[in-house]
């Protein structure tokens, strides 16, 4: 008998048979990222398991059309209306076998849908609130174990507070440097490192201005009158992340660790993830310590039946938790698939169906994800090197999110990267050399 070609559709179908042979509907809530749509498109057309997407009635038409190219069904509803959600889901509610969301900014959609599907495994609404609100998250972890995180304090009413008076209050509680993190905003928006009073006051003023424009959204979506601001002592050390799954009994399984280099480390006054790379050089003892503290944080937040993404700092005082999110981390489908042949999306579905997946730990090579921002904010006047980066050996995927004439905005102000670049190489030194080549070749000019 002739062997089936490696990576063929029939082989993929065999590997996914435990999922695709099941009758039912997997419901994705909120906007679907391109990696998720690509994953669905890679599946065989003849399968029993169906994939539905439910989005807001306010979603742009072109985004809904993109979703329709991948999902078996795309529906819309008003997530602020229980009646609208119920009517939309009712025709297929009894067929749903798993429900999940990938959108950090729209996680509140997920919280709103869960009560309408009471007999499907999912995280609780309360645990999602704890895991998506920076302040609630830290309060829960502090009650569970103070050693999990750095010292912090909270500014409860930024709209009514005088920045100078708030700075006085913070200086009595914490020691510089500190990090300002508005609660409820997605990604690294308005996250600012402050090394002295002038920077702290400036950061508080910026948050106050943004909070004024988002006041209505906060009141409607986060059930609080005004945005709250978390201020915590800045930890010095290396940043790592790790994804995993937790079942209904609290059992956690972890993927390999990912090293993260931030924009701050390469000269930006911004805290976005510039470079993510796996596998890392962490020794087994350090990895075990990292996963132990992550497990405590997952349990402190009461997460269950979900995939989770954790970011941690390895400081002189040991591991400290930065954030935990009840979703798959950015670029993880590529990072883990390329380096370890782990299908994160399939595992995300499995854990929500009550199945603990098997997680491979033997690496096939080194994978890196890069986010490229312009050095300054403004209108992009010229981009050099975009064709050359495609010729670099390790580069296998380039997504260009902005072009000449578009506005370049930092992540802390809500902006997106100009480029997202994925690299893979079996040789770590060659991968690092190609990352350097990208930094030298790609130039973004801004007016």
Buried (B, 14 or more C-beta within 10 A) or exposed (E): EEEEEEEEEEEBBEEBEEBBEBEBBBBBBBBBBEBBBBBBEEBEEEBEBBBBBBBBEEBEEEBBEBBEEBBBBBBBBBBEEEEBBBEBBEEBBEEBBBBBBBBBBBBBBBBBBBEBBEEBBBBBBEBBBBBBBBBBBBBBBBEBBEBBBBEBBBBEBBBEBEBEEBBEEBEEEBEBBBBBBBBBBEBBBBBBBBEEBEBBBBBBBBBBEBBEEBBEEBEEBBEBEBBBBBBBBBBEBBBBBBBBBBBEEEEBBBBBBBBBBBBBEEEBEBBBBBBBBBBBEBEEEBBEBBBEBBBBBBBBBBBBBBBBBBBBBBEEEBBBBBBBBBBBBBBBBBBBBBBBEBBBBBBBBBBBBEBBBEBBEEBBBBBBBBBBBBEEEEEBEEBEBBEBBEEBBBBBBBEBEBEEEBEBBBBBEBBBBBBBBBBBBEEBEBBBBBBEBBEEBBEBBBE
